[in-house]
Amino acid sequence: MTRTWSWTLGLGLFFALVAAPPSGSAATVVLEGAAEVEDSTLYSNDTDGNAGGHTGFFAGRSGLGANLRGVIRFDTSAIDPSFEVTEATLELTVEMATGFADTHSLHRLTADWVEGSALGTGTGGGAGGTVETGSVTWDSREHSSVPWTSPGADFDPTPSASATALSVGQTTVWSDNTAGDGMLADVQGWVSDPSSNFGWLIKGGETTASTARRYTSSQGANNLPRLTLTVIDPNATSSVINAHLYR
């Protein structure tokens, strides 16, 4: 598990170690690692397949014309619900890429799901998943018991953020610092009410074949999915630095 906090101050190391910043000062929170992140692939060509235990997950359209969608959720429950989130940045490293460029968008998921631990099949896990009861698939939030309202996941059709899916070894970045809408509003909602955190769907254009990317998942060895947040504690005054970081 990795949860990194650092107060953003220009007042010197000694002061930062002794006292919390004045009210309204910013801190950086980094969430990454299997204990903090859940992710998997939904396969339109394998509607009962799960790949929650794979070291990568996919988004985009495969060379055979299958739509692949990623689901990802970061655990924000340790952040005090009174904190204001002022910036959110998601970073995913590309492990595999097919031939064409594509835009990958984040969509707020509107229903809960279970990651599962099954492995993908085919080259790099892109051909489909493995049936695992109780795990997320194209058709189900929990296979064999709880279907999505619509196959392919229940999500807000308006993108929270979009980014160009990059090449192998590069990091695709989605970022937002505008309050009131988009991914920043999504994260603020999850911090304020952890029970509403169903994460994001990562979706490509789904019209052109060979636009899929495989991103390193939370089960990978390195370059793990990372969500970096800037937060403000409106109640911070002059106590020890970590006093207000957790509920």
N, C-alpha and C positions, 0 to 999 in steps of 0.2 A: 504494500500500500504506500502511496506517495501523496501526502497532502502538505503543500508548502505554503507558508504564510510569510510575508515580509511587508512591514510598514514602509510606505514610500515617503521618506522624509529627507530633508537636506540639512539636518541639524546635528549630524555627527553620530558615530557609532556608540559612543558612551551614553548619550541621552537615549538613543533608541533601545538600548539594553535595559535601561533603568525604568523608564516611564512610557506609558502609552501616549500616542499623539493627542493633540487637542481634538475636540469634537469636530467631526467632518473630515478628518484626514483619511487618506486612502491606504488600503492594504491590497496585496496581490495574493490570490489563492490559485494554486495549480492542482488540478485533479487528473490523475492518470493511474494506470495499473489495474490488474484484475479485481482487486478489492474495491475499487472505486468506479469501475466501468463494466457495463454489459453491452454486448453487441452480437449481431448475427446477420445472416443473409436470408432474404425471401426470394424464392425461385419461381417464376411463372411457369417454367417447364417441369417443375417438380413440386407440386403444390402441397405435398405432405412432408417435404424434406427440411431438416434442420441442420444448421452448421454452427451452433453457438460455441462449440469447443474448438473451432478451427483457428489457426494462427492468423487468418486474414478474413475479411468480409468484402462483399462486392456491391457495387452500384453501377448502373448503366445497362446497356444492351449488348448481349454477347454476340459473337460472330455467327451463331446459329439463330439469332433473332429472339432469344429469350430475354425477358426483362428481369433484371436483378436489382433488388432494393436492399439497402442496408438499414438496420435499426440499431440505434445506439442510445445509451442512457448513462449519465454521470450522476453519482450519488452526491447531492448537494445538501443532504439532511443535517450535516454537522455545522453548517453555517447558521449563525443566529438569524432567525426570521425577521428581525428588525433591521438587518443590514440592507442598505441600498446598493444594488449592482449597477455600476456605471459603464462597464465595458466587458464584453465577452468575446473570446477568440477560441475557435476550434481548429486544431491542427491534426491532419491525417496524412500519413506517409504512404505513397503509392509503391506497392510491391510488384504489381503486374499491370500492364496496360495493353489494350488492343489498338488497332491502327488509327482511329480517328479522334479528334478533339471533341469535347463535350462539356456542357455546363451541368454541374451537379448542385442540386438545391436541397436545403434543409427544410423539412416540414414538421411542425409540431404534431406529435402523435396524440390522439385523443382517447386512447384506451390502453389499458395495462397489458403486459405481455411477459412471457417467461423466456429467458435467454436460451436455456438448454445447454447440452454438452456434446452433441453429436458432431461428426466431422463431415465435411463436404466430399464429393466424389469428382472424379475427372481431374484434369490438369489444374492444380492449384485450388481445387475445391469449387471450380466454376460450373461444373456440369450438373450439380444438384446436391441435395443434402442426404441425410440419413433419417429414417423415420424414428422419432423418439416421442413417446407419449408425454403430454404435458408441456411441450416446448413450442416456441413460436415457429410458424411456417407461413407460406403465402396465404393459405386458407384460414389459419387459426392463430389465435393469441396463445392458446394452449391446445396442442394437437389432440384430437379425438374428444375434446370436452367443451372448449370455448372458442367458437369461430369469430373471426372479424365480422363486422357488419357488412363490409365489402371486401372481397378477396384482394390481397395486396396491401392490407393494413388500413386502419381508420386514422385519417390525418387531415389536418387543415390544408386545403388545396392551395392556399396562398403561401408562397415560399417565405420562410423567415430570413433566409439569406441564400445567396448563390455565389458560386466560384467556378473558375475554369479548372477542370480536372487535369492535373499535370502529368508529367512523364515519370517513368520508373526512377525511384530514388529521390524524387522531389516531394515536397510537402504541400498539399492543398490546404489553403487557409480560408476560413470563413470568419468574419469579424463584424461586430456591431457595437457602436457606442451612442446610439440614438434611443432615448427613452420613449416608451409608449407603444412601440411596435417591434416586430422582427424578433431575432434571436435574443436580444437583450430583454425584451418583455417576457419571452418564454422562460429564461433563467430566473428573472425576478419572481415570476409566478411560482417556480419550483422552490425557491428559497423561502418565500413567504408561506407556501403551503406544500410541504414535501409530498403529501398524498396525491398531488396533481402531476407529479413528475413521471411522465411516460416516455420522455426522451424525444429524439428526432428520427424521422425517416430520411434517408439520403437517397435521392432519386435523380436519375439522368433524364435526358430528353425522351428516350424510349421510342424514337422514330427511325434512327439510323443504326444499323448493325455495327458491331465492332467498336463500340464507344465505352465499353465497360472498363472499370478500374478495380483492382483488388487493393484494399487498404490494409495495413497492419492492424490486427485486432488487439484487444486487451490480453489475449493469450500469446501474443508474440514475444520474441526475445528482447527486442529493443525497438526504438522509434514508435512507442505505444501511442494510442489516441490520447490527446491532451486537450483539456479545457482550462483556459486561463481566464480568471475573473478579476476585475478590479472592484473592490467593495468599500463602502464607507460605513463606519459605525457611528450613527448619529448621537449615541449616548456616551462615547468615550470621553474621559476627562483626564485623570492622572493616576491610574492604577498601574500595576505591573503589566508589561506589554501584552501578554497573551490572555489577560483576564476576560476579555469580551469576545474572544474568537469563537468559542463554542458555547452552545446552549447549556 
